[in-house]
Amino acid sequence: MPKFLKRLHWMDYVILAVVIGLSVFIAARIGTALNYEWRWDKIPNYIFRYKESEDRWVANLLIQGLVTTIRISIYASVLALILGVILGIARCSANLTVRMLARTYLEFLRNVPPVVVIFIFFFFLSEQLIVALNMESWARGIARQEDNALWTFFFGDMRRFPQLISGVIVLALFESAFVGEIVRAGIQSVDQGQREAARSIGMNRYQEMRYIVLPQAMRKVLPPMANQFITLVKDSSLVSLISVQELTFKTVELVASTRMIFEAWLVAAAFYFVICFGLSMLFRRLERS
């Protein structure tokens, strides 16, 4: 911390003072011009609340939503990475049909508003898949079981499992288009001479891609991929539109029931910032190693 303070210029202190002053001014104007009564003392109770029947503190609305957001982000990231790698490889395929199908998928998703894409995937794919697999009845059966702690840890309330899976699927399908383009750019950035060298020693196309191209491409795509995963966390708020009870959905519920508009949204923004900034620092360290 002392080293950091030594690097600060006097202009940095001026800018910091201006930002703090502007924040105080805006807060004061909200309280006077809008006749808004700040109730920050109520917010902690919506993060954790004391449950007298069990004599312990339990997660309340905001933490419940935050945990669901983290679950959706992790599962959707893994699925988007798998689909994105497949799409990226398909974009570089020698087969014209495979290449054009992958490009059609990518171009459609990258040029249509995400809200529209989410509704299309939800009603035409995710919802149909859940009904076809009878997932709702299966999840309710698990929820009735007493020994469902492991399921609850990974998926939360199993009664809402279909909504969670819907959110994961639609978010992963949307984000996989961007991951696919990142992977495609990484593959095409590998020098052509290395591919020719792989073929000269008898490697087939699969071996060339697995041992030569993809290892080099993945090192090059790590920075944009990290940025895309951070974007995915922020985009997870969009699945609140299909009633997935993540952080944004829970914040809307809190605002509707308490009218604590500014407090609730500022806390939600802080939660998103902590997650995204933490991921940014993590990926920065991975890039250096």
N, C-alpha and C positions, 0 to 999 in steps of 0.2 A: 504493500500500500504506500509506504513512503517513497519508493522509487516511482510509482505511478504519479504521485503528487508532484514530484520534481519535474516530470515531463510536461506538466501543464503550463501553458503560456497564460499571460495575464488576460488575453482575449478569451481564453476558455472560461475563466471565472466570470467575465462580463456576460458571456452567452448564457452560462448557467444561472446567473442572477436574473437575467431577462426572462428565461424560461420559467423560473420559480415565480417571479413577479407576475408574469402573464397567467400562470395557472391560478394564483391566488385571486387575481382580478376576475377571471372567468368564473371561479367558484363564488365570489362575492356577487357578481352580476346575476348568476343563476338564483341566488338566495333572495336578491332584492327585486330585480326586474320580473322574474317569473314567480315570485312569491313562493319559492320552493324551500321546504324545510328538510334540511339534511338529517338523515337518521343512520349515521354510521354505526351507532351502538347496537342496532338491530342486526347488522350483517353477520357478525360472528355466529349467531344462532342459526343462520341458514347455511353455514359452512359445516359446523358440527353442533349437535344438540345433545342434551343430556336426557337419556331414556331412563326414567325412574323405575319402570317395571323390571329392567335388567340391570339397573344400578351401574350404568356405564355410558360413555360418550359414543355416539354413532354418527355416521356421515349423514348430512342433510342434503338439500336440493343441489347446491352448487358443487359439492364434492362428488355426489352421485353422478352428476352430469360430466364432471371432469374425468372421473374414472371411465365412464362410457366413451368419452372422446379419446382417451388414451387407448382403450381396447380397439375401437374402430380404426384408429390411425395405425396401430401395429399390424392388425390383421390385413387391412387394406393395403398397407405398404408391402407386405410379403407377397400378397396376391398380385398387386400391380407390378412388382419387380419380376415375378415369374412370367406374367403375360407380356410385359414390356420387352423382356429379353427375347421371347419367342417372336414377337412382332418385329423387333429390331433385326433379328436374323432373317426373318421372312422378307423384310424390305431389301435385303442384300442377296436374296436367293437368285440363282440362275434361271429358275422357272418363272416365266413371265406371269402366269396365272396367279401363283403364290404371291409374287411381288405386287401385283395390281390389287389383289384382295386386301393385303396388309395396308397398302397405301390408301385404298378407299376407306378402310376403317379409321386410319389415323387422320386423314384429312377431314372426314366427317366430324369426328370428335373435337378436333382442334379448331374448327370453324363454326361450331354451334355453341350458343351460350350454355354454360354448365347446368343451369337450372332446368333448361329444356331437356338436356341429355339425361339428367337424373330422373325426371318424370318419365321419359321414354323407357329407360332401362327398368325403372321400378314397375311400371304397369305392364310392359310387354315381355319382360324377362324375369326379373327377380320375383315378382309376385306370383307369376305362373309356375316358376320353379318350386317355390315354397308349397304351393297347393299340390303340385304333382308329387312331391316327395312326402306329403302329409306331415310336414315339419311341425306345424302348430300343435297337432295332437301329441306328437312325440315329445315336444318340449314341455307340454303340460304334464305329461306322465312323469318326466324327470322332476318337475317342480314339486310334485306331490310326494316324492320319495324323501325320506329323512336323511339318507346318506348322500346328499347331492352337493357337498361342500366343494368338491373339486370342480364340478360344472359351474357352480356359483362364482368361484374364484376367477375362472377364465371368461365366463360369459355373463356374469351378473344374474339378475332375476330371470330365470328360465322361462317365465311366462312371456317375457318380451324378447325371447331368443329370435323369433322370426323377423322382428323389426331390426334387430342388431345385424343379422345376416344380410337382410335387404340393404342396409346402409353400407356394409362392407363390400357387397357385390357391386352396387352402383358406383361407389366411390372408386373401387379398384379398376373397374372397366373404363371409367372416365380418365383416371390418372395414368393408366397403362399406355394410352395414346402418346402422352408426353414422354414417358419413360422409353417407349419404343423408338421415338425419334432421337432421344439422347443416345441410346444404344446403337442405333443405325449410324449416327455421326461418329461414334467411337470406333465402330468396326471399319468404316471407310477411311478413318484417319491413319490406320495401320498401313505402313509402307507396302506397296505392291510387290517390291522385291522380296520381302519376307515370305509372302504367299508363294511366289515362284520358287523360292528356296525350299519351302516345305514340300511342294509338289516334286521337286527334283530329287528328293530323298525318299520318294515313294509314299508320302502321306496322301490319304484320300481327303475329300472335302470336309468330312466330319472331324478327322484328326487335325487337319489344318485349323479349323475353327476352334476346336477344344484346346489344343496345346499351344498354338501360336497366336491366333488373332484375338480371341476373347480375353486371355490374361492381360494382354497389352491394352486392349480397348477398355477393360474395366478400370484400370488405373487412370486412364484419361477421362473417363466419364464420372469419376467419383465426385468432383466439385459440383457439376450441374445436377447430378443425381441427388446429392445432399440437399441442394436448394429445392428440388422437386418434392422431396419428402417433407421438408418444412412447409412447402405450399400445400401439400396434402393435409397436414394437420389443420391449417387454416380453412381449407376447402371442406373439411369434415363438418363445419357448421351448416353447410348446405343440406345435409341429410336430415336436418331438423324439419325440413319441408315435407318429408314423408314420415313424420311422427317418430323418428328415432330420438330417444330421450337422452341426447348428449348435452353438452354444456350450454349451447345456445338455446336449445329447447327448454331446459330447466330454468335458464335466465328469463325467458319469456314468461314462463309460469310464475316465477317469483315477482316479476314486474306487474303481471296481471292481478296477483293476489294482494300485493302490498303497496303498489304504486311507488316503490323506491327505484325510480327509473335510472337516475345517474349512478347511485351507489351500486346497484346490481350489475349494470353494464360495465362500469369501471373495474369491478372485481373480476368479471368474466374476461375483460380485456387483459387484466394483469395475469390471469391464469394462462391465457393463450401466449402472452409474451414470455412467461417463464418457461413454458414448454419449448417454444420455437427458439428462444435465445439459448436455452440449454442444449438443444440439438445443434444449433449453429456452432457453439463452442466445442461440442463433442466431435463434429465432423471436421472442424478446423484442426484439432489435435490428430485425428486420423490421417488427414492430408499431410501433416508434417512427419508422421512416423513412417 
